[in-house]
Amino acid sequence: MSGLVLASGSVTRATLLANAGIAFDIMPADIDEDEVKQELRKKEAAPEEVARTLAVSKALEVSRRRPNDMVLGADQVLVFEGEIVSKSESLEEARELLMRLRGSSHTLITATALINRQAIWRYADKSELTMRDFSEEFLDEYLESEGVAILGSVGCYRLEGLGMQLFEKIDGDYFSILGLPLLPVLAVLREQGVVIE
């Protein structure tokens, strides 16, 4: 039975897998995401293709270092008003983004890939999230409470925490929104013999 490597430094993804009883190593991928996105932008790639390509690229990069193991890569792309939104680099940028998203809907695409030297499985899931028209006072409290931890999320929210209060409606898989479509991932891991069926 091959080992499993998570090609991500995401604490949330690692927690989801660990809580499901999966044994795995963590080895964050070393790729230039901005460069990959720029190339895809030139090709006018759809957001779903961007998310899938990033997930596969991350898994492939780690698979080169761990060729005997199964590698799970993942990525998320947020689409607002037809544009792909990049991660915020500061709390000031996070505030600006959340003000833009306030009272509106956006799409979150979560892509995953399982690689063993080559792509075995690829998956993408879309969620539609609608933020409520929260007050600036709430936003200030939210940013102070959550701090820089939210910068790890493309939308600057963590549903497993205070971020849930930003929303009035969510249509999508909870685990996918957190960063990993857990049930499809577990199914393919069983199918590939990584975990007991």
Accessible surface in RSA format (square Angstrom, percent):
REM  Atomic radii and reference values for relative SASA: ProtOr
REM  Chains: A
REM  Algorithm: Lee & Richards
REM  Probe-radius: 1.40
REM  Slices: 20
REM RES _ NUM      All-atoms   Total-Side   Main-Chain    Non-polar    All polar
REM                ABS   REL    ABS   REL    ABS   REL    ABS   REL    ABS   REL
RES MET A   1   170.16  88.1  79.98  52.9  90.18 214.7  75.50  64.2  94.66 125.4
RES SER A   2    41.04  34.7  23.35  31.2  17.69  40.8   8.45  18.0  32.59  45.7
RES GLY A   3    36.08  44.5   0.00   N/A  36.08  44.5  31.18  85.6   4.90  11.0
RES LEU A   4     6.07   3.4   0.18   0.1   5.89  14.8   0.18   0.1   5.89  15.8
RES VAL A   5     0.03   0.0   0.03   0.0   0.00   0.0   0.03   0.0   0.00   0.0
RES LEU A   6     0.01   0.0   0.00   0.0   0.01   0.0   0.01   0.0   0.00   0.0
RES ALA A   7     0.86   0.8   0.00   0.0   0.86   2.0   0.00   0.0   0.86   2.3
RES SER A   8    10.36   8.8   4.81   6.4   5.55  12.8   7.16  15.2   3.20   4.5
RES GLY A   9    52.81  65.1   0.00   N/A  52.81  65.1  22.61  62.0  30.20  67.6
RES SER A  10    34.03  28.8  20.12  26.9  13.91  32.0  22.63  48.2  11.41  16.0
RES VAL A  11   120.14  79.1 113.22 102.5   6.93  16.7 116.14 100.9   4.01  10.9
RES THR A  12    31.91  22.7  28.29  28.7   3.62   8.6  12.34  16.6  19.57  29.6
RES ARG A  13    24.77  10.4  24.77  12.6   0.00   0.0   1.12   1.5  23.64  14.3
RES ALA A  14    13.81  12.7  13.21  20.4   0.60   1.4  13.68  19.3   0.13   0.3
RES THR A  15    61.75  43.9  57.91  58.7   3.84   9.2  46.16  62.0  15.59  23.6
RES LEU A  16    16.67   9.3  16.01  11.5   0.66   1.7  16.17  11.4   0.50   1.3
RES LEU A  17     0.00   0.0   0.00   0.0   0.00   0.0   0.00   0.0   0.00   0.0
RES ALA A  18    56.22  51.7  40.26  62.1  15.97  36.3  41.74  58.8  14.48  38.4
RES ASN A  19   121.13  83.5  83.54  80.7  37.59  90.5  29.62  71.3  91.51  88.5
RES ALA A  20    41.37  38.0   5.76   8.9  35.61  81.0  19.02  26.8  22.35  59.2
RES GLY A  21    67.53  83.3   0.00   N/A  67.53  83.3  36.51 100.2  31.02  69.5
RES ILE A  22    15.47   8.8   7.44   5.5   8.03  19.4   8.48   6.1   6.99  19.0
RES ALA A  23    90.11  82.8  69.32 107.0  20.79  47.3  78.21 110.1  11.89  31.5
RES PHE A  24    46.12  23.1  13.97   8.7  32.14  83.6  18.86  11.4  27.25  78.0
RES ASP A  25    69.83  48.9  65.22  64.9   4.61  10.9  15.43  36.3  54.41  54.3
RES ILE A  26    91.85  52.3  63.58  47.4  28.26  68.1  63.58  45.8  28.26  76.7
RES MET A  27    46.05  23.8  44.80  29.6   1.25   3.0  46.05  39.1   0.00   0.0
RES PRO A  28    72.00  52.5  65.64  59.8   6.36  23.1  65.64  54.2   6.36  39.5
RES ALA A  29    26.15  24.0   1.67   2.6  24.47  55.7   1.67   2.4  24.47  64.8
RES ASP A  30   116.84  81.8  99.61  99.1  17.23  40.7  22.00  51.8  94.85  94.6
RES ILE A  31    44.33  25.2  16.83  12.5  27.50  66.3  24.65  17.7  19.69  53.4
RES ASP A  32    82.64  57.9  68.07  67.8  14.57  34.4  31.13  73.3  51.51  51.4
RES GLU A  33    58.26  33.4  54.60  41.3   3.66   8.7  16.35  31.6  41.92  34.2
RES ASP A  34    96.56  67.6  94.24  93.8   2.32   5.5  27.10  63.8  69.45  69.3
RES GLU A  35   104.37  59.9 102.10  77.2   2.27   5.4  26.15  50.6  78.22  63.9
RES VAL A  36    32.54  21.4  29.65  26.8   2.89   7.0  32.54  28.3   0.00   0.0
RES LYS A  37    25.48  12.4  23.50  14.4   1.98   4.7   5.26   4.7  20.23  21.5
RES GLN A  38   104.09  58.2 102.43  74.9   1.66   3.9  16.77  35.7  87.32  66.2
RES GLU A  39    81.00  46.5  80.79  61.1   0.21   0.5  32.32  62.5  48.68  39.7
RES LEU A  40    10.74   6.0  10.67   7.6   0.08   0.2  10.71   7.5   0.04   0.1
RES ARG A  41   144.83  60.8 130.27  66.4  14.57  34.7  74.49 101.8  70.34  42.6
RES LYS A  42   154.08  75.2 119.18  73.1  34.90  83.1  89.70  80.7  64.38  68.6
RES LYS A  43   150.78  73.6 119.77  73.5  31.02  73.8  79.15  71.2  71.63  76.3
RES GLU A  44   158.81  91.2 127.82  96.7  30.99  73.8  48.37  93.6 110.45  90.2
RES ALA A  45    19.82  18.2   0.53   0.8  19.29  43.9   4.71   6.6  15.11  40.0
RES ALA A  46    57.47  52.8  48.32  74.6   9.15  20.8  54.21  76.3   3.26   8.6
RES PRO A  47    39.08  28.5  39.08  35.6   0.00   0.0  39.08  32.3   0.00   0.0
RES GLU A  48    53.48  30.7  52.75  39.9   0.73   1.7  14.67  28.4  38.81  31.7
RES GLU A  49    85.32  49.0  82.50  62.4   2.83   6.7  29.28  56.6  56.04  45.8
RES VAL A  50     5.14   3.4   5.14   4.7   0.00   0.0   5.14   4.5   0.00   0.0
RES ALA A  51     0.00   0.0   0.00   0.0   0.00   0.0   0.00   0.0   0.00   0.0
RES ARG A  52    77.41  32.5  76.17  38.8   1.23   2.9  26.88  36.7  50.52  30.6
RES THR A  53    42.16  30.0  37.64  38.2   4.51  10.8  30.71  41.3  11.45  17.3
RES LEU A  54     0.00   0.0   0.00   0.0   0.00   0.0   0.00   0.0   0.00   0.0
RES ALA A  55     0.26   0.2   0.26   0.4   0.00   0.0   0.26   0.4   0.00   0.0
RES VAL A  56    17.00  11.2  17.00  15.4   0.00   0.0  17.00  14.8   0.00   0.0
RES SER A  57    29.28  24.7  23.46  31.3   5.83  13.4  12.33  26.3  16.95  23.7
RES LYS A  58    23.62  11.5  23.62  14.5   0.00   0.0   8.09   7.3  15.52  16.5
RES ALA A  59     0.00   0.0   0.00   0.0   0.00   0.0   0.00   0.0   0.00   0.0
RES LEU A  60    50.98  28.4  50.90  36.4   0.09   0.2  50.90  35.7   0.09   0.2
RES GLU A  61    31.45  18.1  31.07  23.5   0.38   0.9  14.27  27.6  17.18  14.0
RES VAL A  62     0.00   0.0   0.00   0.0   0.00   0.0   0.00   0.0   0.00   0.0
RES SER A  63     2.68   2.3   1.43   1.9   1.25   2.9   1.55   3.3   1.13   1.6
RES ARG A  64   174.65  73.3 144.81  73.8  29.84  71.1  73.90 101.0 100.75  61.1
RES ARG A  65   111.15  46.7  84.25  42.9  26.90  64.1  60.49  82.7  50.66  30.7
RES ARG A  66    61.38  25.8  58.57  29.9   2.81   6.7  22.31  30.5  39.07  23.7
RES PRO A  67    54.94  40.0  54.91  50.1   0.03   0.1  54.91  45.3   0.03   0.2
RES ASN A  68   110.35  76.1  97.26  94.0  13.09  31.5  31.85  76.6  78.51  75.9
RES ASP A  69    22.05  15.4  22.05  21.9   0.00   0.0   0.00   0.0  22.05  22.0
RES MET A  70    14.50   7.5  14.50   9.6   0.00   0.0  14.50  12.3   0.00   0.0
RES VAL A  71     0.00   0.0   0.00   0.0   0.00   0.0   0.00   0.0   0.00   0.0
RES LEU A  72     0.00   0.0   0.00   0.0   0.00   0.0   0.00   0.0   0.00   0.0
RES GLY A  73     0.00   0.0   0.00   N/A   0.00   0.0   0.00   0.0   0.00   0.0
RES ALA A  74     0.12   0.1   0.00   0.0   0.12   0.3   0.00   0.0   0.12   0.3
RES ASP A  75     8.39   5.9   7.87   7.8   0.52   1.2   0.55   1.3   7.84   7.8
RES GLN A  76    31.63  17.7  20.04  14.6  11.59  27.6   4.08   8.7  27.55  20.9
RES VAL A  77     2.11   1.4   0.73   0.7   1.37   3.3   2.11   1.8   0.00   0.0
RES LEU A  78     0.00   0.0   0.00   0.0   0.00   0.0   0.00   0.0   0.00   0.0
RES VAL A  79    21.85  14.4  19.23  17.4   2.61   6.3  19.23  16.7   2.61   7.1
RES PHE A  80     8.77   4.4   7.72   4.8   1.05   2.7   8.41   5.1   0.36   1.0
RES GLU A  81   143.87  82.6 101.93  77.1  41.93  99.8  52.03 100.6  91.84  75.0
RES GLY A  82    65.97  81.4   0.00   N/A  65.97  81.4  33.55  92.1  32.43  72.6
RES GLU A  83   118.19  67.9 116.92  88.5   1.26   3.0  39.45  76.3  78.74  64.3
RES ILE A  84    54.35  30.9  28.86  21.5  25.48  61.4  28.86  20.8  25.48  69.2
RES VAL A  85    14.10   9.3   9.53   8.6   4.57  11.0  13.28  11.5   0.81   2.2
RES SER A  86    60.23  50.9  49.44  66.0  10.79  24.9  31.64  67.4  28.59  40.1
RES LYS A  87   106.99  52.2  95.79  58.8  11.20  26.7  56.07  50.5  50.91  54.2
RES SER A  88     8.91   7.5   3.71   4.9   5.20  12.0   1.41   3.0   7.50  10.5
RES GLU A  89   148.40  85.2 120.51  91.2  27.89  66.4  40.26  77.9 108.14  88.3
RES SER A  90    35.36  29.9  32.44  43.3   2.93   6.7  30.30  64.5   5.06   7.1
RES LEU A  91    53.23  29.6  49.21  35.2   4.02  10.1  49.41  34.7   3.82  10.3
RES GLU A  92   121.92  70.0 116.79  88.4   5.13  12.2  64.29 124.3  57.64  47.1
RES GLU A  93    79.00  45.4  76.12  57.6   2.88   6.9  27.28  52.8  51.72  42.2
RES ALA A  94     0.00   0.0   0.00   0.0   0.00   0.0   0.00   0.0   0.00   0.0
RES ARG A  95    68.58  28.8  68.58  35.0   0.00   0.0  32.70  44.7  35.88  21.7
RES GLU A  96   116.21  66.7 110.89  83.9   5.32  12.7  44.26  85.6  71.94  58.7
RES LEU A  97     9.15   5.1   7.16   5.1   2.00   5.0   8.62   6.1   0.53   1.4
RES LEU A  98     0.00   0.0   0.00   0.0   0.00   0.0   0.00   0.0   0.00   0.0
RES MET A  99    53.60  27.8  40.52  26.8  13.08  31.2  40.79  34.7  12.81  17.0
RES ARG A 100   127.39  53.5 110.36  56.3  17.03  40.5  58.23  79.6  69.17  41.9
RES LEU A 101     0.42   0.2   0.30   0.2   0.12   0.3   0.36   0.3   0.06   0.2
RES ARG A 102    67.25  28.2  53.14  27.1  14.11  33.6   0.28   0.4  66.97  40.6
RES GLY A 103    47.21  58.2   0.00   N/A  47.21  58.2  14.81  40.6  32.40  72.6
RES SER A 104    37.82  32.0  31.08  41.5   6.74  15.5  14.73  31.4  23.09  32.3
RES SER A 105    59.63  50.4  42.43  56.6  17.21  39.6  26.28  56.0  33.36  46.7
RES HIS A 106     4.33   2.4   0.23   0.2   4.10  10.5   4.10   4.2   0.23   0.3
RES THR A 107    23.85  17.0  23.65  24.0   0.20   0.5   5.94   8.0  17.90  27.1
RES LEU A 108     3.01   1.7   2.61   1.9   0.40   1.0   2.61   1.8   0.40   1.1
RES ILE A 109     3.41   1.9   3.41   2.5   0.00   0.0   3.41   2.5   0.00   0.0
RES THR A 110     1.28   0.9   1.28   1.3   0.00   0.0   0.00   0.0   1.28   1.9
RES ALA A 111     0.03   0.0   0.03   0.0   0.00   0.0   0.03   0.0   0.00   0.0
RES THR A 112     1.55   1.1   0.00   0.0   1.55   3.7   0.00   0.0   1.55   2.3
RES ALA A 113     0.12   0.1   0.12   0.2   0.00   0.0   0.12   0.2   0.00   0.0
RES LEU A 114     0.00   0.0   0.00   0.0   0.00   0.0   0.00   0.0   0.00   0.0
RES ILE A 115     0.00   0.0   0.00   0.0   0.00   0.0   0.00   0.0   0.00   0.0
RES ASN A 116    31.87  22.0  24.42  23.6   7.45  17.9   6.53  15.7  25.34  24.5
RES ARG A 117   151.19  63.5 126.76  64.6  24.43  58.2  57.48  78.6  93.71  56.8
RES GLN A 118   129.83  72.6 127.20  93.0   2.63   6.3  33.56  71.4  96.27  73.0
RES ALA A 119    37.54  34.5  10.99  17.0  26.55  60.4  11.01  15.5  26.53  70.3
RES ILE A 120    63.98  36.4  29.60  22.1  34.38  82.9  35.37  25.5  28.61  77.7
RES TRP A 121    48.85  19.6  42.46  20.6   6.39  15.0  29.20  15.6  19.65  31.9
RES ARG A 122   132.21  55.5 110.38  56.3  21.83  52.0  24.11  32.9 108.10  65.5
RES TYR A 123    67.37  31.5  65.21  37.1   2.16   5.6  41.73  31.4  25.64  31.6
RES ALA A 124    23.01  21.2   0.65   1.0  22.37  50.9   0.99   1.4  22.02  58.3
RES ASP A 125    31.13  21.8  27.67  27.5   3.46   8.2   3.10   7.3  28.02  27.9
RES LYS A 126   116.60  56.9  96.39  59.1  20.21  48.1  41.95  37.8  74.65  79.5
RES SER A 127     1.85   1.6   1.42   1.9   0.44   1.0   0.53   1.1   1.32   1.8
RES GLU A 128    79.01  45.4  76.83  58.1   2.18   5.2  45.95  88.9  33.07  27.0
RES LEU A 129     0.00   0.0   0.00   0.0   0.00   0.0   0.00   0.0   0.00   0.0
RES THR A 130    27.36  19.5  27.33  27.7   0.03   0.1  16.09  21.6  11.26  17.0
RES MET A 131     0.68   0.4   0.00   0.0   0.68   1.6   0.00   0.0   0.68   0.9
RES ARG A 132    73.10  30.7  72.95  37.2   0.15   0.4  30.71  42.0  42.39  25.7
RES ASP A 133   111.85  78.3  85.28  84.9  26.57  62.8  29.02  68.3  82.83  82.6
RES PHE A 134     1.36   0.7   0.00   0.0   1.36   3.5   0.36   0.2   1.00   2.9
RES SER A 135    60.56  51.2  48.72  65.0  11.84  27.3  47.97 102.1  12.59  17.6
RES GLU A 136    86.39  49.6  82.44  62.4   3.95   9.4  24.65  47.7  61.74  50.4
RES GLU A 137   129.81  74.5 121.75  92.1   8.05  19.2  45.08  87.2  84.73  69.2
RES PHE A 138    31.19  15.6  27.11  16.8   4.08  10.6  30.78  18.7   0.41   1.2
RES LEU A 139     0.00   0.0   0.00   0.0   0.00   0.0   0.00   0.0   0.00   0.0
RES ASP A 140    71.05  49.8  64.95  64.6   6.10  14.4  29.75  70.0  41.30  41.2
RES GLU A 141   111.81  64.2 107.76  81.5   4.05   9.6  40.21  77.8  71.60  58.5
RES TYR A 142     0.00   0.0   0.00   0.0   0.00   0.0   0.00   0.0   0.00   0.0
RES LEU A 143    15.91   8.9  15.32  11.0   0.59   1.5  15.67  11.0   0.24   0.6
RES GLU A 144   153.10  87.9 124.67  94.3  28.43  67.7  50.21  97.1 102.89  84.0
RES SER A 145    75.97  64.2  38.85  51.8  37.12  85.5  26.34  56.1  49.63  69.5
RES GLU A 146    23.98  13.8  12.10   9.2  11.88  28.3   1.83   3.5  22.16  18.1
RES GLY A 147    18.99  23.4   0.00   N/A  18.99  23.4  18.99  52.1   0.00   0.0
RES VAL A 148   107.47  70.7  99.08  89.7   8.39  20.2  99.08  86.1   8.39  22.8
RES ALA A 149    58.56  53.8  36.06  55.7  22.49  51.2  48.38  68.1  10.18  27.0
RES ILE A 150     0.00   0.0   0.00   0.0   0.00   0.0   0.00   0.0   0.00   0.0
RES LEU A 151    34.15  19.0  28.37  20.3   5.78  14.5  28.82  20.2   5.33  14.3
RES GLY A 152    54.67  67.4   0.00   N/A  54.67  67.4  34.83  95.6  19.85  44.5
RES SER A 153    23.53  19.9  18.39  24.5   5.14  11.8  16.91  36.0   6.62   9.3
RES VAL A 154     8.35   5.5   6.98   6.3   1.38   3.3   6.98   6.1   1.38   3.7
RES GLY A 155     0.44   0.5   0.00   N/A   0.44   0.5   0.00   0.0   0.44   1.0
RES CYS A 156     0.01   0.0   0.01   0.0   0.00   0.0   0.00   0.0   0.01   0.0
RES TYR A 157     9.91   4.6   4.56   2.6   5.35  13.9   4.56   3.4   5.35   6.6
RES ARG A 158    77.62  32.6  74.51  38.0   3.11   7.4  21.57  29.5  56.05  34.0
RES LEU A 159     8.19   4.6   1.24   0.9   6.95  17.5   1.24   0.9   6.95  18.7
RES GLU A 160    77.36  44.4  41.58  31.5  35.77  85.2  42.23  81.7  35.13  28.7
RES GLY A 161    28.00  34.5   0.00   N/A  28.00  34.5  20.70  56.8   7.29  16.3
RES LEU A 162    50.42  28.1  39.89  28.5  10.53  26.5  45.84  32.2   4.58  12.3
RES GLY A 163     0.00   0.0   0.00   N/A   0.00   0.0   0.00   0.0   0.00   0.0
RES MET A 164    83.83  43.4  80.46  53.2   3.37   8.0  69.14  58.8  14.69  19.5
RES GLN A 165    97.54  54.5  90.06  65.8   7.48  17.8  32.50  69.2  65.03  49.3
RES LEU A 166     0.00   0.0   0.00   0.0   0.00   0.0   0.00   0.0   0.00   0.0
RES PHE A 167    19.94  10.0   2.44   1.5  17.50  45.5   2.46   1.5  17.48  50.0
RES GLU A 168   123.85  71.1  83.88  63.5  39.97  95.2  31.07  60.1  92.77  75.7
RES LYS A 169   134.88  65.8 128.01  78.5   6.87  16.3  78.43  70.6  56.45  60.1
RES ILE A 170    56.31  32.0  25.88  19.3  30.43  73.3  25.88  18.6  30.43  82.6
RES ASP A 171    92.58  64.8  86.23  85.8   6.35  15.0  13.71  32.3  78.86  78.7
RES GLY A 172    39.47  48.7   0.00   N/A  39.47  48.7  15.08  41.4  24.39  54.6
RES ASP A 173    53.41  37.4  42.20  42.0  11.21  26.5  25.27  59.5  28.13  28.1
RES TYR A 174    92.22  43.1  86.88  49.4   5.34  13.9  71.92  54.0  20.30  25.0
RES PHE A 175    63.57  31.8  63.57  39.4   0.00   0.0  63.57  38.5   0.00   0.0
RES SER A 176     0.24   0.2   0.24   0.3   0.00   0.0   0.17   0.4   0.07   0.1
RES ILE A 177     9.10   5.2   0.94   0.7   8.17  19.7   0.94   0.7   8.17  22.2
RES LEU A 178    24.90  13.9   8.86   6.3  16.04  40.3  12.07   8.5  12.83  34.5
RES GLY A 179     1.08   1.3   0.00   N/A   1.08   1.3   1.08   3.0   0.00   0.0
RES LEU A 180     0.00   0.0   0.00   0.0   0.00   0.0   0.00   0.0   0.00   0.0
RES PRO A 181     1.12   0.8   1.12   1.0   0.00   0.0   1.12   0.9   0.00   0.0
RES LEU A 182    13.09   7.3  13.09   9.4   0.00   0.0  13.09   9.2   0.00   0.0
RES LEU A 183   116.37  64.8 112.17  80.3   4.19  10.5 112.99  79.4   3.38   9.1
RES PRO A 184    37.79  27.5  29.25  26.7   8.54  31.0  36.32  30.0   1.47   9.1
RES VAL A 185     0.00   0.0   0.00   0.0   0.00   0.0   0.00   0.0   0.00   0.0
RES LEU A 186    25.36  14.1  25.36  18.1   0.00   0.0  25.36  17.8   0.00   0.0
RES ALA A 187    47.64  43.8  42.38  65.4   5.26  12.0  43.41  61.1   4.22  11.2
RES VAL A 188     5.54   3.6   4.23   3.8   1.31   3.2   5.38   4.7   0.16   0.4
RES LEU A 189     0.00   0.0   0.00   0.0   0.00   0.0   0.00   0.0   0.00   0.0
RES ARG A 190    92.87  39.0  88.77  45.3   4.09   9.7  16.01  21.9  76.86  46.6
RES GLU A 191   130.36  74.8  98.59  74.6  31.77  75.6  39.74  76.9  90.62  74.0
RES GLN A 192    61.83  34.6  38.13  27.9  23.71  56.4   4.68  10.0  57.16  43.3
RES GLY A 193    33.75  41.6   0.00   N/A  33.75  41.6  30.39  83.4   3.36   7.5
RES VAL A 194    12.07   7.9   3.20   2.9   8.87  21.4   3.31   2.9   8.76  23.8
RES VAL A 195    29.26  19.3  23.99  21.7   5.27  12.7  27.53  23.9   1.73   4.7
RES ILE A 196   151.72  86.3 130.18  97.0  21.54  51.9 134.83  97.1  16.90  45.8
RES GLU A 197   165.38  94.9 115.27  87.2  50.11 119.3  64.38 124.5 100.99  82.5
END  Absolute sums over single chains surface
CHAIN  1 A     9785.4       7686.7       2098.7       4773.6       5011.8
END  Absolute sums over all chains
TOTAL          9785.4       7686.7       2098.7       4773.6       5011.8
